Amino acid sequence: MTRISFSAQVFLGMAIGLILGFWARSVGETSALAETLRIVGETFVQLLRALVVPLVFTAIVASIAALRDVGNAARLVGSTLIWFAISALIAVSIGLALGMLIQPGVQTGVDVAAAVRPATTGSWLDFLRGLVPSNMLGLAASTKITDGAASTTLSFNILQIIVVAIALGVAAVRIGSAGEAFLIFNASALAIFRQILRWVVRLTPIGTAGLLGHAVVQYGWQSLSALGAFAGAVYIGLGLVLLVVYPTLLKLNGLSVRGFFSAAWPAIQLGFVSRSSIATLPVTEAAVERIGVPKSYAAFAVPFAATTKMDGCAAIYPAVAALFVAQYYGITLHASDFLLIVIVSVVGSAATAGLTGALVMLTLTLSTLGLPLEGAGLLLAIDPILDMGRTAVNVAGQALIPTIVAKRQGMLENISLVDPALVPSA
């Protein structure tokens, strides 16, 4: 296996997962093979999630420290945010156009019984309130009582962790030499967690087989066929952004499309499998540095993008999904509603916080428009299938924007990525 490229290993894992999934489905959803696929897939995701909190915290602190070494830091931050908004605006426009053209909610085969309000919902009040840390660890506990027995689960609010990390990073930089020891320790911890992640990433082919196999067993073609028009609209939108919009932006900025995707492909591929921008963060940052983005800027831009730049989850998907829900319930949307979808997609992407799934962003969009939150339940059956494509586009965008900004600021170090045919002559 060491002689086979990592990409080939992942594709092999996908093929094996599909074969084993259909085999397990034919044998029975409760068979040993189906259970094995579930355990393998869940274990891989669990390993990735275990690294999310330390990776986010140390990466954000390191990104704040890295800005000290950048002379035009304020201009870089502003340019990064502007390009985030530009690409998000293009993506959400594509989502709205496809939703109106295909009209996935008009003739869908999904049962109305699936329309249940999800347990996790998003609103602007919850989003803003969630920015204020309840404790330094962003830790939350919830207790459920089932059949008289209480069970408590712990979870981390990733937005609060980001806020805490930014505050600590800024404070450590501001106090000068007194904060150097903390920043050095943080850099060392980040390197350690990245090394652990590399070990976990090597398991991607096995995890891919388990995840795809379990998806086939759990969903098969029945759920997908019922929401075929919706899934098709989402993936067409994702394909247009990834294969048309991004290459166009690269060309307009005098960059090589082939060179970019050659360097960014490992990160895009891992994002597709892991369904987490945060888990893919170190691979994305390494890809951006290979492209030629200076490490000092990449250390800020990529972690920042991994938590806020979501063209798949926060632009295309909520746009198509909101139109699906409105069409399903026969609710007419007006020009002001379309404008609200655009605004929510451009400024609300931080609500997804780089984690698996886009449910929070979807319910945030639905609640802003006043659409039934139960409509989100209609789409949950195939969410994992859609989330793979959404995250792949997210990761591609998270590598694209730092590359464009570095090129426009004259910071790109890899001359080979610059396409001579696209650079105006002096």
C-alpha positions in Angstrom: 0.0 0.0 0.0 2.9 2.4 0.6 3.7 2.3 -3.1 0.1 3.4 -3.9 -0.5 7.2 -3.8 -2.7 8.4 -1.0 -5.4 9.6 -3.5 -5.5 6.2 -5.1 -5.8 4.6 -1.6 -8.8 6.8 -0.8 -10.5 6.0 -4.1 -9.8 2.3 -3.5 -11.4 2.7 0.0 -14.5 4.4 -1.5 -14.9 1.6 -4.1 -14.5 -1.1 -1.4 -17.0 0.7 0.9 -19.6 0.9 -1.9 -19.2 -2.8 -2.6 -19.3 -3.8 1.0 -22.3 -1.5 1.6 -24.4 -3.0 -1.1 -23.4 -6.5 0.0 -24.3 -5.7 3.7 -27.6 -4.2 2.6 -28.5 -7.3 0.6 -27.6 -9.5 3.6 -29.5 -7.4 6.1 -29.1 -4.0 7.9 -28.5 -5.8 11.2 -25.8 -8.1 9.9 -22.3 -8.3 11.3 -20.9 -6.7 8.2 -23.2 -3.7 8.4 -22.4 -3.3 12.1 -18.6 -3.5 11.3 -18.9 -0.8 8.7 -20.8 1.4 11.1 -18.2 0.9 13.8 -15.3 1.6 11.5 -16.8 4.7 10.1 -17.9 6.1 13.5 -14.5 5.4 15.0 -12.7 7.3 12.2 -15.0 10.3 12.7 -14.6 10.1 16.4 -10.9 10.3 16.1 -11.1 13.4 14.0 -13.6 15.0 16.3 -11.3 14.4 19.3 -8.7 16.6 17.7 -11.1 19.4 16.7 -11.0 21.4 20.0 -7.2 21.4 20.5 -6.6 22.0 16.8 -9.0 25.0 16.6 -7.6 26.6 19.8 -3.9 26.2 19.0 -4.4 27.1 15.4 -6.3 30.3 16.1 -3.8 31.4 18.8 -0.9 30.7 16.4 -2.7 32.6 13.6 -3.0 35.7 15.8 0.7 35.4 16.7 1.6 35.0 13.0 0.0 38.4 12.1 2.8 40.1 14.1 5.2 39.2 11.3 3.1 40.6 8.6 3.6 44.2 7.9 0.3 44.9 6.1 -1.8 42.7 8.4 -4.8 45.0 8.5 -4.9 45.2 4.7 -4.6 41.5 4.4 -7.4 40.8 6.9 -9.7 43.3 5.1 -8.9 41.8 1.6 -9.5 38.3 2.9 -12.9 39.2 4.3 -13.8 41.0 1.0 -12.9 37.9 -1.1 -14.8 35.7 1.4 -17.9 37.8 0.7 -17.4 37.9 -3.1 -17.2 34.1 -3.5 -20.0 33.6 -1.0 -22.2 36.0 -3.0 -21.5 34.2 -6.2 -22.2 30.8 -4.6 -25.5 31.8 -3.0 -26.6 33.3 -6.3 -25.9 30.0 -8.0 -27.9 28.2 -5.3 -30.9 30.5 -5.7 -30.8 30.2 -9.5 -30.8 26.4 -9.4 -33.5 26.3 -6.7 -35.8 28.5 -9.0 -34.9 26.6 -12.1 -35.1 23.0 -10.9 -37.8 23.6 -8.2 -36.8 20.5 -6.1 -39.7 21.0 -3.6 -42.5 20.9 -6.1 -42.6 17.3 -7.0 -40.6 15.6 -4.3 -41.3 12.1 -3.1 -40.4 12.7 0.5 -43.1 11.8 3.1 -44.7 14.7 5.0 -44.1 12.5 8.2 -40.4 13.4 7.9 -41.2 17.0 8.6 -40.1 17.2 12.2 -38.4 20.1 14.0 -34.7 19.1 14.4 -33.3 18.9 18.0 -30.6 21.4 17.0 -31.7 24.7 15.5 -30.1 28.0 14.9 -31.3 31.6 15.3 -29.5 35.0 15.3 -30.1 35.4 19.0 -28.6 31.9 19.7 -25.7 32.7 17.4 -24.9 36.0 19.0 -25.4 34.6 22.5 -23.2 31.7 21.6 -20.3 34.0 20.9 -20.1 34.9 24.6 -18.1 32.1 26.4 -19.8 30.5 29.4 -16.5 29.2 30.5 -12.9 29.2 29.3 -13.2 25.8 27.7 -16.4 26.5 25.8 -17.8 23.4 27.6 -21.5 22.6 27.8 -23.2 19.7 29.6 -26.7 18.3 28.9 -28.6 15.7 30.9 -31.4 13.5 29.6 -33.6 11.2 31.6 -34.7 8.0 29.9 -36.8 5.4 31.7 -35.9 7.0 35.1 -32.1 6.9 34.4 -30.1 10.1 33.9 -27.3 10.4 31.4 -25.1 13.4 31.0 -23.1 14.3 27.8 -20.4 16.9 27.4 -20.0 19.0 24.3 -17.8 21.9 23.2 -19.2 25.1 21.7 -16.7 25.7 18.9 -17.7 29.4 18.4 -16.9 30.1 22.1 -13.5 28.3 21.7 -12.7 30.5 18.8 -13.6 33.6 20.8 -11.5 32.5 23.8 -8.6 31.6 21.5 -8.7 35.0 19.8 -8.8 36.8 23.1 -5.9 34.8 24.5 -3.9 35.2 21.3 -4.4 39.0 21.2 -3.6 39.3 24.9 -0.4 37.2 24.6 0.8 39.4 21.7 -0.1 42.7 23.5 1.8 41.9 26.7 5.0 41.4 24.7 7.8 39.3 26.2 5.6 38.0 29.1 3.5 36.2 26.6 6.2 34.6 24.5 6.4 31.5 26.7 2.7 30.9 26.1 3.0 31.4 22.4 6.0 29.1 22.2 4.1 26.4 24.1 1.0 26.9 21.9 3.2 26.5 18.7 4.7 23.3 20.2 1.2 22.0 21.1 -0.1 22.8 17.6 2.8 20.9 16.0 2.1 17.9 18.3 -1.7 17.8 17.4 -0.9 18.2 13.8 1.4 15.2 13.9 -1.4 13.1 15.7 -3.8 14.3 12.9 -1.4 13.0 10.3 -1.5 9.6 11.8 -5.3 9.7 11.9 -5.4 10.9 8.3 -3.4 7.9 7.2 -6.5 5.9 8.2 -8.6 7.8 5.8 -8.9 4.9 3.2 -10.2 2.6 5.9 -12.5 5.2 7.4 -13.8 6.0 3.9 -14.7 2.4 3.3 -16.6 2.3 6.6 -18.4 5.6 6.1 -19.5 5.0 2.6 -20.4 1.5 3.3 -22.5 2.5 6.3 -24.2 5.2 4.3 -25.2 2.7 1.6 -26.6 0.3 4.3 -28.5 3.1 6.1 -29.9 5.0 3.1 -29.6 2.9 0.0 -31.3 4.5 -3.0 -34.7 4.9 -1.5 -34.0 8.1 0.5 -31.9 9.5 -2.3 -34.5 8.9 -5.0 -37.2 10.6 -2.9 -35.0 13.7 -2.7 -33.3 13.2 -6.1 -34.1 16.7 -7.5 -32.9 18.4 -4.3 -29.7 16.4 -4.2 -29.1 17.0 -7.9 -29.6 20.7 -7.5 -27.1 20.9 -4.6 -24.5 18.8 -6.4 -24.9 20.8 -9.6 -24.4 24.0 -7.6 -21.3 22.5 -5.9 -19.9 21.4 -9.2 -20.4 24.8 -10.8 -18.6 26.6 -7.9 -15.8 24.1 -7.8 -15.2 23.6 -11.5 -16.4 26.9 -13.0 -16.4 29.7 -10.5 -13.1 28.9 -8.7 -11.2 28.3 -12.0 -12.6 31.5 -13.3 -11.4 33.5 -10.3 -8.0 31.9 -10.6 -7.7 32.8 -14.2 -8.9 36.4 -13.6 -6.1 36.7 -11.0 -3.4 35.3 -13.4 -3.1 32.0 -11.5 -2.7 28.4 -12.9 -5.9 26.4 -12.4 -4.0 23.1 -12.8 -1.3 24.2 -10.4 -3.8 25.2 -7.8 -5.9 22.1 -7.9 -2.8 19.8 -8.0 -1.6 21.3 -4.7 -5.1 21.6 -3.1 -6.5 18.2 -4.2 -5.3 16.2 -1.1 -7.1 18.7 1.2 -10.2 18.7 -1.0 -10.3 14.9 -1.0 -9.9 14.6 2.8 -12.6 17.2 3.3 -14.9 15.1 1.1 -14.3 12.0 3.3 -14.0 13.6 6.7 -16.9 16.1 6.3 -15.0 18.5 8.5 -13.1 21.6 7.5 -11.5 21.7 11.0 -10.2 18.1 10.7 -8.8 19.0 7.3 -7.2 22.3 8.5 -3.5 21.2 8.7 -3.7 19.5 5.3 -5.3 22.6 3.8 -2.7 24.9 5.3 0.1 22.6 4.0 -1.5 22.8 0.5 -1.7 26.6 0.7 2.0 26.8 1.7 2.9 24.5 -1.3 1.0 26.8 -3.5 3.3 29.6 -2.4 1.3 31.6 0.2 3.8 32.8 2.9 3.5 30.8 6.1 3.0 33.9 8.2 -0.2 34.7 6.3 -1.3 31.1 5.7 -1.1 30.5 9.5 -3.8 33.2 9.9 -5.9 32.9 6.8 -6.5 29.1 6.7 -7.6 28.6 10.3 -9.8 31.7 10.0 -11.3 30.4 6.7 -11.8 26.9 8.1 -14.2 28.3 10.7 -15.9 31.0 8.6 -15.5 30.3 4.9 -18.3 27.9 3.9 -19.4 28.3 0.2 -20.9 24.7 0.3 -22.6 24.6 3.7 -23.4 28.3 4.1 -24.2 29.5 0.6 -25.3 26.9 -1.9 -27.0 24.4 0.4 -29.1 26.8 2.5 -30.2 28.7 -0.6 -31.4 25.5 -2.4 -32.8 24.1 0.9 -34.7 27.3 1.7 -36.4 27.3 -1.7 -37.1 23.5 -1.3 -38.9 24.1 2.0 -40.8 27.1 0.6 -41.9 25.1 -2.5 -42.8 22.0 -0.4 -45.2 24.0 1.8 -46.4 26.2 -1.1 -45.1 29.4 0.4 -44.3 32.2 -2.0 -41.0 34.0 -1.5 -40.6 37.7 -2.5 -37.5 39.7 -3.6 -36.9 40.7 0.1 -36.8 37.0 1.0 -34.1 36.3 -1.6 -32.1 39.3 -0.3 -32.3 37.9 3.2 -31.0 34.5 2.0 -28.1 36.3 0.4 -27.3 38.3 3.6 -27.6 35.3 5.8 -25.3 33.3 3.6 -22.6 36.0 3.3 -22.5 37.1 7.0 -23.8 34.0 8.8 -21.4 31.3 7.7 -19.5 31.4 11.0 -22.6 29.7 12.5 -21.4 26.4 10.9 -18.0 26.8 12.6 -16.3 24.2 10.5 -18.0 21.2 12.0 -19.7 18.3 10.3 -23.1 19.2 8.9 -24.9 22.4 8.0 -28.1 22.0 10.1 -27.4 25.1 12.2 -27.0 27.3 9.1 -30.1 25.8 7.4 -32.3 26.4 10.5 -30.8 29.9 10.8 -31.9 30.7 7.3 -35.3 29.2 7.7 -36.0 31.1 11.0 -34.8 34.3 9.3 -37.3 33.8 6.5 -40.1 32.7 8.8 -40.3 29.3 7.1 -41.3 26.1 9.1 -38.3 24.7 10.9 -39.9 21.3 10.5 -38.8 21.6 6.8 -35.3 20.9 7.8 -36.4 17.4 8.9 -37.4 16.6 5.4 -33.8 16.8 4.3 -31.9 15.0 7.1 -32.2 11.6 5.5 -29.6 12.3 2.9 -27.6 15.0 4.7 -24.4 12.9 5.1 -24.4 12.3 1.4 -24.7 16.0 0.6 -22.2 17.0 3.4 -19.3 15.2 1.6 -19.7 17.4 -1.4 -20.4 20.6 0.6 -17.2 20.1 2.7 -15.1 19.5 -0.3 -16.2 22.8 -1.8 -15.7 24.5 1.6 -12.1 23.3 1.7 -11.4 24.3 -1.9 -12.6 27.8 -1.1 -10.6 27.9 2.1 -7.4 27.3 0.0 -8.5 29.5 -2.9 -9.0 32.8 -1.1 -5.6 33.0 0.7 -4.0 32.1 -2.7 -5.8 35.0 -4.5 -5.1 37.5 -1.7 -1.4 36.5 -1.6 -1.2 36.9 -5.4 -2.9 40.3 -5.4 -0.7 41.6 -2.6 2.4 40.5 -4.4 3.3 37.9 -1.7 2.9 34.7 -3.7 6.3 32.8 -3.5 5.6 30.1 -6.0 6.3 31.6 -9.4 5.3 28.4 -11.2 1.7 28.9 -10.1 1.4 32.2 -11.9 0.2 31.6 -15.4 2.3 33.7 -17.8 -0.5 33.7 -20.4 -2.8 35.4 -18.0 -0.4 38.1 -16.7 -0.7 41.4 -18.6 2.6 42.4 -20.3 4.4 45.5 -19.0 
